[in-house]
Amino acid sequence: MVDRTVAVLAGGLSHERDVSLRSGRRLSAALKSEGFGIEEWDTDAGLLERLRTQRPDAVVVALHGGEGENGSVQTVLEMLDVPFVGTGSQGCRRAWDKPTAKALLQKAGFATPDWVVLPHSTFRELGAQAVLDAMVERLGLPLILKPDQGGSALGTQVVREAAELPAAMVGCFAYGDTVLAERFVDGVEVAVTVIEGEHGPEALPAVEIVPESGVYDYTARYTAGLTDFFTPARLDDDAAKSVAELAVAAHRVLGLRDISRTDAVITPDGTAHFLEVNPSPGLTETSTVPMAIEAAGKSLGTVFADLIARAVTR
């Protein structure tokens, strides 16, 4: 496979452009060390022409947010019949919409914190305070507000007092027109990477996440030193098995492919609660996927080299 030309797609125009560029640079360096000819491409108006005239043997999607995760770029690659590493367009759409992913995992029998989803128009038309009061009555406090779509915890806020809700809603709506309000579940926060191999999807060691601020927001995710990580997570055998099963189930139920990362919380009784899943997870210096790969005794380059081989031959 080392004679293959691989295009790494990174950048784009989403709020997560900078994170994507960092992921793309790290992945490109890892693949170059494996002997691949690497092209680093941004996603702009010239992408389709470039795919047609400089057609690579395979593409690796290292885009985060927006078109990189909602299935749009994947649809373009499918239309042009370009092999690519990562989830197809339909699976991306299911994972991108957090309420849809939660509902499908709940239907499959897995725990997920109770939630409600409301567009901005509901607050405007029915009265913001009345809707907020009903939200607190249903979910209680504390709760978590997040955009119903998107990644990197942009717009995500923990609300512990009712008086904090109006400002938190404004901050959330800055990143989307619909808010997902979720009951706060206290426990051990983990991220579990799933890699597809010869025998199907397998979970790598869970990474435990302990942010200094207590909230794993955008700053805590991408600023070195603001979050402590433990790999493998400090879980007993039963809890580790439970969250691994949850991550593999999320990968399968949502129809994901090649690689995914499931975020979950383990409550004191050992129950794994599904939060969300990312079909195009970050690969930066502070991202959990490279940590999990290293803990499994693998390297980023060899893992993606295997995924590229699978993409080219399927």
Summary of the structure (lengths in Angstrom):
residues: 314
radius of gyration: 19.4
end to end distance: 14.2
largest distance: 62.2
contacts: 1096
relative contact order: 0.16
helix: 40%
strand: 24%
